[in-house]
Amino acid sequence: IGKVSELIRTAESARTPRQQMIELVAGYFVPGALAIAGLVWWFNSQSGRPDASVVATERAIAVLLVAFPQALLLATPTAMVAAFTAAARLGVLIKRTQQLEAAANVDTVVFDKTGTLTTGVFEVARLVPAQGVDPADLLKAAVTGEQHSNHPLARSILDTAEKAHVAAHPTRSFEELHGRGVKALTETGQTILVGRAGWIREQLPQAAEQIAKAEEQIEGMTGVHVAQDDRYLGVVGLEDRLKPNAKEVVEQLRALGVKRISMFTGDRTSVALRVGKAVGVDHIESECLPEEKHQRLKAMLQAGRRVLFVGDGVNDGPCLATADVGVAMGLAGSDIAANSAGVALMNDDLSRIPFLIDLARRTRSTLTQNIGGSLALVIAGLALAATGQLSVFAALAYHLVGDVGVTLNSFKLVRFGEELADTTPSTTEDAVSRSATISLKPRVYA
């Protein structure tokens, strides 16, 4: 609740460039209106009529009433309040209003894979111990190294070990290298390494051939390799499920005119290709370290692309902060991801991404209508008031018509997306509960 309140306060205090421009114009508009009213009074007072002074005063007051830019000042705030209301109904919290404006111009969407296109709930599907290594020893070493990690892969391995009644050795120290793996020192002095194939290969060059053979046996899976001291123990193969609506969301984004849909992942190329092909993305970047993801995103921005990035993990923080629009999947996820992003989703439903882009474009259209309508009413009102076609009371009513019109036009956004509110989102928590009913029996390959 505290996090949600903070996001709302931040959004309320922010102003879009368009709103800042309107307020700047309004600042000059008021002196201009006073000058026009003065000119109207002067010309009418020189008409030579017996009641010239009274007529001049009434027309000048009418000019001031229709010229006051209240409708123009309401154009942006009313549209933004309506858009925020529609978004909040679906669990989309917009931290910075500038992000809503930027979302209307998005032409590229980049998804992180794990926890975004997939459920992020991994299952241990295969144990591939090295020659002469007992599968139980492989799992025990993996658990010992991962016991202090919060990574989704680590949690899955720990759950499997708990079901198999395999306990971890106590450790003296623990070090987590983001995007690479973990290093732990047991109380008996053994060094445990658990992580990506490339990192383990760097630490144990002599095990390169064993690692390559193990990789072949977990083709299409996510592999967590394990070593103890100078000995390679094997690999744990894990599988992640696609979110049910991932492919549909990609199709919706294309229908909205998004030109390029990419997927970034630190996972193996074979895994990335399987997921990317299943959902239909245009471009895949696999086996990326966090800093490599960030560099590739910056290259997209430098090439002139307007990018929306979707992620949920600690490693996604730099990309979420750098993208034109950063969307963090699920406030229950990483605090770093939620705080780095301009938009945070209360749930893990991917359908909120095309909804956000569509809402942003509708909001932009509504703003254009509000501003254009307000200016047209002011110009027409000035002409009518200056020529005596509007009395003071008629000018007051005319002024209110603009205010009411802008407000009603904005609040048609409130009901946008109502049909999505009736659908049940596919969340990580749902996936966890489903996976709890599955009997996990990983296959062992010697």
N, C-alpha and C positions, 0 to 999 in steps of 0.2 A: 504494500500500500504506500509506504514511504517513497519507494522508487517511482511509482506511478504519479504521486503528487508532485515530485520533483520535476518529472518530465512535463507535466501540465503547466507548472509555473514557468518553466523555461520557454515553452511554446507561447504562453501568453505575453511574455515580455519581449518577444522577438518581432521584428517587422520585415516584411519582404521588400526587395528593392522597388517593386511597383508601388507598395504602400508608402514608402519613403518619398517616392517621386510625387505621388498625389498630395501628400502633406506639404511638400515644398511648393507645388503649384498653388495649393489652397492658400498658402501664406502670402503669395503675390496676388491671388485672386481677390482677397478681401479689400486691399487698398484700391485695386482696379474697380471693384464694384462701387466703392465709395466715390471714386472719381467720376464714374458713369452717372451715378445718382446726382452728383453735384452738377454735371453738365445738363442732365435732364431738367433739374430744377431751374437752372439759369435760363435755358432756352424757353421753357414754358412761362417763366416769370416775365419774359420780354414780349409776350404775345400781345399785350395791350388790352386784354380782356379785363373786365372789372374784377373778376374773381381769379385773376392770373396767379396771385400768390398762393391761394388755397389749392388750385389745380396743380401748380408746380410742386407744392409740398406733398400732396397725395400721390402724385406720380413718382416722385423721388422715393417716397416710402415704399411704394409698390415695387419699384426697381430693386431696392435693398432686400425686400422679402423674397423675391424670386431669384435674386443673384446670390444669396447666401449659399455656399457650396456644401450644405449639410448632406445632401444625397451623395455627392462626390466623396465626402469623407466617410460615409457609411458603405461605399461600394466594396471596399476590401474587407473590413472587419466582419460584416455580415456574411459574406461569402466564406471567409475562413472559419467562422464559428459553425456555419452549417456543414462545411467539409469536415471539420474536426469531429462534429457530432456523428456524422455518417461513418467516419473512420473508427471512432471509439466504440460504436455499436458492434463492430466486427473485430474488436481487439487490436486495432491498429493505432498505436500512439505516435503522434508526430511531434518530435522534440523541438524541431526548428521549422518554422513556417517556410523558410527559404527552401527546405527540402521538398515541400509539396509543390512549389513553383518549379523546381528543377526536375521533378519527376514527370512533369508534362512534356519535357523535351528529350526524354531518354530515348536513345536509339540502340543501346547495347545493354544486355543484362548478363551479369556474370554470377553463377552459382558456385559456392563451395559445395563439395560433394557430401561429405559426411555430416549427417544431422540436418541437411538442407534438402537435397534431392532424395536422400535415403533417411531411414528412421534414426540412424545413429545408434541403434540397439544391435550390437554385434552378437553373433553366436559362434562359439568355437566349433568348427566343423571337422577339423582334421589336425592330428598330431603327427609330425614327421620327425622322429628322433634320428640323430646321426648314428652311424654304425657303432654298435657296442653301447649305446645309451638306452637306458630303460625309459619308456614313456612317462612313468611316474616321476622319474628324476628330472626329465625335461619340464614337466608341468610345475614341479616343486621349485625349480630354479626360476622359471618365469614368474611365479607368484612371489617369490622372495624379492625379485627385482622390482615388480610392479606394485607391491603392497601399499606404497605411499603415494602413488600416482592417481590423478583424477581423470586421466584420459579415458574416453569411452572403451578403447581396446583393453586397457588395464582392468576396468571394471568387469568386462566380460570374462577375462581370464580368471579374475578373482572369484567370480560367481561359479565358474566351472570347477575350479579347485575346491570350493566349499562343498559343492554337490558331490564331488569325488572324495571328500574328506582328506584332502591334501593340504597340510599346513605349511606356512612359510617359515623360513629360518629368521630369527631376529637379526636386525642390521644395526651397524654402528653409524653409518652415514648413507645419504641418498642424494643423488644429483639428477635432475631432469634437464635434458638438452632438447629444447623445443624443435620439433620437426625431425629429430634424429632418434632419440631413445632415452633410456635411463641407465644410471650406473649406481650400483649399491655395493657396500662393503659389509659382509656378514661379521658377526661377533667372533667367528672362528678364523677371520682373516681372508676369506675368499671374496674375489671380485666378480660380481654378476653384471653382465651387460645384456640388456633387452632392448631391441629396437629394429630399425629398418635394415634391410639387407646391405645397402650401400655403406651405412655407418659401421655395421659389424665387420664388413669386408675391410674397411679402413683400419679397424682395430686388430683384426686377425687376417692379414694377407694370406697366410698359409692355408686358410680355410676357404679360399675363394671357390675352389672346385666343389667342395661339399655344399656351399651355399647355393651355387648354381643348380646342382642336382635337386636340392630341397625346393627351390623355387619352381622347378618343373612340376613337382608333385602337388603344388597348391595353385596351379594355373587358374586365374579368374578369382582367386581369393585374396584377402588382405593378409599378408604374412608378418608375424612378429618373431624375429630370430633371437636365439638365446645362446649366450656363451658364458662359460665359467672359467676364470683365470685365462689360460691360453688355449682352452679347449672349446670347440664348437659343439653345442649340444643338440641343435635342431631348430625347427620352426613350428610355430603354432599358426594354423590357418583359420581365419575367421571370415564369416560372411555377414553382409549387411543387406537388409531388404529395402527395395525402392518404396517411396511413399506412393500410395494408390493413385493419387491424382497428379503425379509428377509429369507424365507425358501430356495429359490434358492441359496442364498449366503452360507448358512450352508451346502448345498449339494456340492457346489463347493469346500468348504474348506475340506470336507471329501475326495473328489476326488483328492485333492492335497496331501493327506496323513496326514492331521492333525488328531491326535489320540483322542483328547478330546476337546469338545466345551462346555463351561459353560456359565451360565448367573447369574450375581449378581444383586440383587435389594433390595431396602429397602421396597418394596411394600409387601402387604399381600401375604401369601402363595397361596391362591386361585387364585389371579391375576397372580402370577408368574407361577403357573402350567398351566394356560390357555395359556399364551404367550409361555412358554417353549415347551408345547406340539404342538402348532401351527407351530413353526419354526423347531422343531426337535432337540433341544440341548440335550446333554448327561447328564448334571448335572445342578442343580438349587440351588442357595443359596438365600433364601428369608428373608424378615424382617431383613435385615442387616443394622446396623448403619455404617457410613463411616469408623470408625476405625475397625469394624469387617470385612468389605470388604478387608481392607488393610492387616489385620492379615491372612485372608484366602488366599489371593494372595501370601503373604510371605511363607505360609506353602507349597503352590504349588512349589514355587521356591526352597525351602529347600529340597523338595522331588525329585529334579532333573529335573523338567519340565522346558521347554523353552517356556515362556509365552508371547503372544501378547495380550495386554489389549486394549479394545476399549471403550471410554467413551466421554462424552461431558460436564459434569457439574463440579461445584466447588468441590463437594464431591469426584469426580474422580481423583483429582490432585495427591494425594499420590500414588494411584495405577498406574497412568500413568507414574509417575516418577520412580517407583520401578520395574515395569515389564521389561523384556528383551527388548520388543518393546512396546512403548506407542503410541497409535493412538488417536488423538483428532478429533472428528467428527465436522467439520465446524468451520472455523476461526471466524464466526460471533457469535459463542457461547461464553462460558466462557473463559476469558483471562487466568485464572489460569489453566484450562485444556489445552489450546493451549500452554502455556509456559512450562507446566510440561512434555508434550509429546515430544517424539523424532520425531514423524511424525504428520503432521497436514493436514486435508482434507479441501479443499476450499468449498466443498459441503457435503451433507449428504448421498451420494450414497454409500450404503454398498458394492456394487460390487468392489469398490476400495480396499477392504481388501484382497480378494483372488488375485487380480491383483498385489498388493504389494508383497505378498509372492512369487508368480510366478516370478515376475520381479527380486526379490532378488536372487532366485535360478538360474535364467538364467544369472544374473550378475556374480554370483559365478562361474558358468560353463565357462563363457567367460574369467574371470580372470585366471582360471586354464589353459585354452587354450593359453592365451596370454603369461603367464609365462613359460609354458612348451615349447611353440614354440620359444620364445625368447632365452631360454637356449639352445635348440637344434640347433638353427641357429648359436649361438655363438660358441658352441663346434665344429660343422662341419666347420665353417669358420676358426677357429683357425687351425684345421688340414690342410685345403686347403691352407691357407696363409703360414703356416710354411713350407710346402713342395713345395712351389712355384707354386701351381695350380691357385692361384689368383694373378693377377697383382695389382698394387696400384689402378688403375682406376676400375678394376673389384671388388676389395675389397670395394671401395666406393659405387659402385652400389649394391653390396651384403648387405652392411650396411643399405642402404636406403630401400631395400626390407623388412627387418625386421621391420623398422619403419612404412612403409606403410601397411604391413600385419597386425600388431597389431592394427593400427588405423581403418582399414576397418573392422576387426573382431569385434572391440568394437562397431562401429557405426551401426552394424546390430541391436543393442538393441534400437536404436532411434525409429524405427517403431513399436516396440512391443506395443500392446494395441491400435493400431490405430482404430480398429473396435469398441472399447468401446467409443472413442471420439465422435462417431456419435450418441450415445444414449443420451437421455435426462434424467439426474439424478432426482431421487425423493427427493426433498429437503424439509426442514422444511417450507421454504417460500411457496413452492407449496402447502403444506398441510394447511398452514394458509389461503391461498387464497381459497382453496376448502372448508374449514370449514366455511368461511365467507358466503358461499351461503346456508348453512344449517340453517334452522329455529330451534333454540334450545328451546325445551319445556320440561324441566325436569319434571319427574313424582314426585308427592308428596305423601309420605306415612306417615300417622299419626300414 
